[in-house]
Amino acid sequence: MADINRIMIEAWNTVLFDKFCRFKHLIADGLSKHSEAALSRCRFPLGAHVLDVGSGFGDCTLLIARSVGLSGSVVGVDCAANFVRAAETDCRDQRVSNAQFVQGDVQECDLRGPYDQAFSRFGTMFFADPDAAMRNVCGALKPGGSFMQIVWRRREDNPWLHEAELRVRDIVPVVSHDATDQVHCGPGPFSMADADSVSTMLQGAGFERISFERHDCDVCIGRDMDDAVDFAMSLGPAGEIIRLAGPDGEKYKPQVISALRDVLQQFRQSGGIWAPSSTWFVTASRPRA
Ligand SMILES: C[S@@+](CC[C@H](N)C(=O)[O-])C[C@H]1O[C@@H](n2cnc3c(N)ncnc32)[C@H](O)[C@@H]1O
């Protein structure tokens, strides 16, 4: 477990960080379609102390910091030093003084609580030991404190990731995580898609009043077809298969590009490539006593 964890953290700090920087124009916009809806349901009142779990570039952390005002504060925690540094730079540039970014592994680090609320946008799906991470977040909340996380729902309702993965699997030999010494992102984006197992996990971690709200919306996955194919080949399960395949990933590139153009064609609209996507807004609270 310790080894897998180290590999995943290294992946976030290296290959995945580089790819997130390259596709920031799609990721920031696409992910914010879900977080705008989530944040409109989950108010962060003036004076609240909030934790942002797996804060990445910190855009949600900064939005929450503005909402809680100078009498409140937000801590963004992320395992990848590069994401923490990028978030700190944005925080300074935007002159936000009540947000702080900390490098740490949410499964085991001191989260510096207690907090009134915790939030996460797609930051909880990549833990080697999600039970430990959920216990740690619950323990960092004040009694009665709440946690909202946004996670991807099932693959079939996120066809821009799933159909791309199926096409690539047909062409490129799949290298399993056990069979490579390359870094990887562990359980992957759909690890929290099953509401039954996630609610059991949250209960086991000490949470109560657990609820799931489904949120569907189209997200932009490319300014044009070349951008969308490049994005699909770089990130998500399809991108991971291509990267882990090494020379085979390169060898089959022409077939992969043609298959992805074919499958992504259905999402072409006048303003770019827009695909349906689906998430859960999962809310839970730490018991009051
Ligand atoms: C998909 S990104 C989401 C980033 C950000 N919340 C957003 O919405 O843009 C997942 C983030 O979780 C972080 N992460 C993954 N495993 C982690 C762990 N064990 N502890 C802390 N952060 C972790 C990654 O470094 C990455 O920044």
The ligand as an SDF file (V2000), in Angstrom:
LIG
                    3D

 27 29  0  0  0  0  0  0  0  0999 V2000
   -8.5050   15.6950  -10.3690 C   0  0  0  0  0  0  0  0  0  0  0  0
   -7.4510   16.6910   -9.3880 S   0  0  0  0  0  0  0  0  0  0  0  0
   -8.6270   17.8610   -8.7120 C   0  0  0  0  0  0  0  0  0  0  0  0
   -7.9790   19.1430   -8.2800 C   0  0  0  0  0  0  0  0  0  0  0  0
   -8.9280   20.2480   -7.8060 C   0  0  0  0  0  0  0  0  0  0  0  0
   -9.7180   19.8660   -6.6710 N   0  0  0  0  0  0  0  0  0  0  0  0
   -9.8060   20.7170   -8.9410 C   0  0  0  0  0  0  0  0  0  0  0  0
  -10.9970   20.5010   -8.9070 O   0  0  0  0  0  0  0  0  0  0  0  0
   -9.2730   21.3100   -9.8870 O   0  0  0  0  0  0  0  0  0  0  0  0
   -7.0920   15.6580   -7.9960 C   0  0  0  0  0  0  0  0  0  0  0  0
   -6.1860   16.3220   -6.9850 C   0  0  0  0  0  0  0  0  0  0  0  0
   -6.0800   15.4850   -5.8180 O   0  0  0  0  0  0  0  0  0  0  0  0
   -4.7390   15.4780   -5.3780 C   0  0  0  0  0  0  0  0  0  0  0  0
   -4.5040   14.2430   -4.5970 N   0  0  0  0  0  0  0  0  0  0  0  0
   -4.4810   12.9660   -5.0690 C   0  0  0  0  0  0  0  0  0  0  0  0
   -4.2060   12.1080   -4.0630 N   0  0  0  0  0  0  0  0  0  0  0  0
   -4.0530   12.8520   -2.9350 C   0  0  0  0  0  0  0  0  0  0  0  0
   -3.7320   12.5520   -1.5740 C   0  0  0  0  0  0  0  0  0  0  0  0
   -3.5000   11.2970   -1.1720 N   0  0  0  0  0  0  0  0  0  0  0  0
   -3.6630   13.5790   -0.6850 N   0  0  0  0  0  0  0  0  0  0  0  0
   -3.8580   14.8690   -1.1040 C   0  0  0  0  0  0  0  0  0  0  0  0
   -4.1510   15.2080   -2.3650 N   0  0  0  0  0  0  0  0  0  0  0  0
   -4.2630   14.2250   -3.2830 C   0  0  0  0  0  0  0  0  0  0  0  0
   -3.9130   15.5590   -6.6580 C   0  0  0  0  0  0  0  0  0  0  0  0
   -2.5930   16.0010   -6.4610 O   0  0  0  0  0  0  0  0  0  0  0  0
   -4.7600   16.5320   -7.5030 C   0  0  0  0  0  0  0  0  0  0  0  0
   -4.3650   17.8590   -7.3170 O   0  0  0  0  0  0  0  0  0  0  0  0
  1  2  1  0
  2  3  1  0
  2 10  1  0
  3  4  1  0
  4  5  1  0
  5  6  1  0
  5  7  1  0
  7  8  2  0
  7  9  1  0
 10 11  1  0
 11 12  1  0
 11 26  1  0
 12 13  1  0
 13 14  1  0
 13 24  1  0
 14 15  1  0
 14 23  1  0
 15 16  2  0
 16 17  1  0
 17 18  1  0
 17 23  2  0
 18 19  1  0
 18 20  2  0
 20 21  1  0
 21 22  2  0
 22 23  1  0
 24 25  1  0
 24 26  1  0
 26 27  1  0
M  CHG  2   2   1   9  -1
M  END
$$$$
